[in-house]
Amino acid sequence: MEIPGLGECQFDEIYECYRSREISLPVLNNAACSILLEGYDEDPDKEEFHKAIDNFLVSPVSVLRAAEPHIYNYYLDVKESIVPEDDFPLIETPNDIWQFIQLGTDAIVGRRPYGDNGIYVSLECNCDWEPEHGLMIVFKNGETVNKVGPFDGHVTNSDAFADKTLENVVYRRA
């Protein structure tokens, strides 16, 4: 299927969504990533998908870098909640965090089923301080980071904690 901004996309039978070819993305420091579209066929407003995809494709790396303090707080919460082993990374400042993150290679675009019913782009990453739950970075409308933390499948903290007051909270400290 031809999808604006992505070109020809194939239906991925395993994930039950459309998958683009790998694309070098400025927001990921030019790392290659496939874009996966969930619920695209049945969505009543595909233009909102196209707009979020367009935003994500041109977002600069500064959008991701703005999330450093939030990701660092996630690291600190994990560090404080465990007895660190010898191989646990010691990260001194927020801007050092990227040395310990392996960015995901699939960005999932889908409509939020609650709240604003907007389009969100989720990136599941690996991180050295939390190998079991990883790191989830979510971009609202593909243009700004609105949530970071362990991978939980939710695109906002409001949804993750069933608390409307967390709608604009990027990371909820433990």
N, C-alpha and C positions, 0 to 999 in steps of 0.2 A: 504494500500500500504506500502511496506517495503521501508524505506528511510535510506540510509547509515548515521550512526551516531545517528539516532533517533529511529530506529526500526520500528515497525508497527505504522502507522499513519492512522487516520480515516478522511474521507472527511467530513468537517463541512458544512452542507447545508446552514446555516445562513450566514457564512462569505465567503462561496464559496472558500475554501482553505483546504489544509491538516492540521490536528492538531495532534501534538504528545501528548503522556502522559505527565504529569507534571514531570519535571526534576529539581533536585537541582543544581543550577548554582553557581560556585565560584565567578563569576563577580558580582552576586547579593547577595553576602555575604551568599551564600548557600540557598537563598530563592528558593522555587519551582516555576517553570514557564513552561507553554506550549509553544511550538514552532509552529507557523503557517506559512505555505508556500504559498505565493501568486504567481500564474502564473507558478507553477512548471511543470504541465503537458505539456504545450506548449513551455516551455523554450528550446532553442536550445543547451544550455550548462549546463546541470544539475550538472556537476562536480564543477562549480563555486558555486552553491548552497551548495553542500556538503562541500566544503572547508570553506565557510563562517560559516556554521553550526558548523563544527569541531572547527574553531577558537573561536566561541562564547561559545561553551561548555567548553572550557578549559581556557578561559581568566580569569586572576586573578582579584580580587576585586580592585587592584591598577589601572586597566584600568578605572573603574568607578570613583574612587577617584581622578584621574587626571582631571576629569571634574568639580571638586568642584568650582574653581574660576569662571568658565563660568556659572554654575548654580547659584552661588551667585550673579553674575552680573544680571542675569535674575530676581532674587528676588529684587535686588536694583532698577531695572528699574520699576518693578511693584509698589514697595513701593513709589517711587518718582512720579508715575503717578496717584496716588489716594490719597484720604483723608483716612488714615488708621482708621479703626474702632477699638473698644476696643479689639476685638478678633484677630486682625492682629498680626501675630507672629513677635517678635523682634529677629532677628538673627544677632549676633554680628560678627561672623567670618565664612569664607567659610566651615571650617570643622564641624561647627554646623548645617549645612544645612540639613543633613540626618535625623535629629530628626523631620523634618517637611515634609518629603517625604514618600509617600506610593508607593513602587515600583510596577510596573505593573506585572500582572500574565500571560500575553500573549506577546511573542516576535514575531513580524511579520517579516518574511524574504521575501524579494522580490527584483526584478531587477529594478534599477533606469531607468526610461524611457528616460532620457536626459544625456548629458555630457558623463561621462565615461561608462555608461550602466552597472555599477558594481552591486554587491549584497550588500544590506544594511539590517541591523537588527534594527527595531524600537521598542521601549518600551514606551508605554503610561502610565504615572504615575500620581497619584494625588499628589498635594502639597497644604499645608495649606495657602500659600499666594496667590494662584490663582486657586480657586475652579472651575471657569468656563472653563478656557482653559487648566488647568493642566500643566504637564511637559512632554515633548517629549525628549527622549534620543535616539540618533541614532548612531549605530556602523558601520563604514565602513568595509566591508568584515568581519564583526563579531569580529574585533580585536582591534579597536581603536574608541573612541568617536569622531565623526566628527561634530555633531550638537546637541545643546540643546536649549530649548525654549518652548513656548507654542505649544500645539499640533496643527499642521497645515497640516499634511499629506505629507509634503515634506521631503526628506531625506538629503537635503543639503540647506544651506542658499542661495547658488547660484540659486537653483531652486525656493526657496520661494520668493526671491526678484527679480528674472529674471536679475541677475547681475553676470556675470562670474568672476568678481574680488572677489566675496565672496566664491569662491570654497573651500578654506581651512579655512574659518572662522567658528569656533565652535559656537560662540554666537555673534550676532550683537547687540551691545548696541544701545538703543533707542536714 
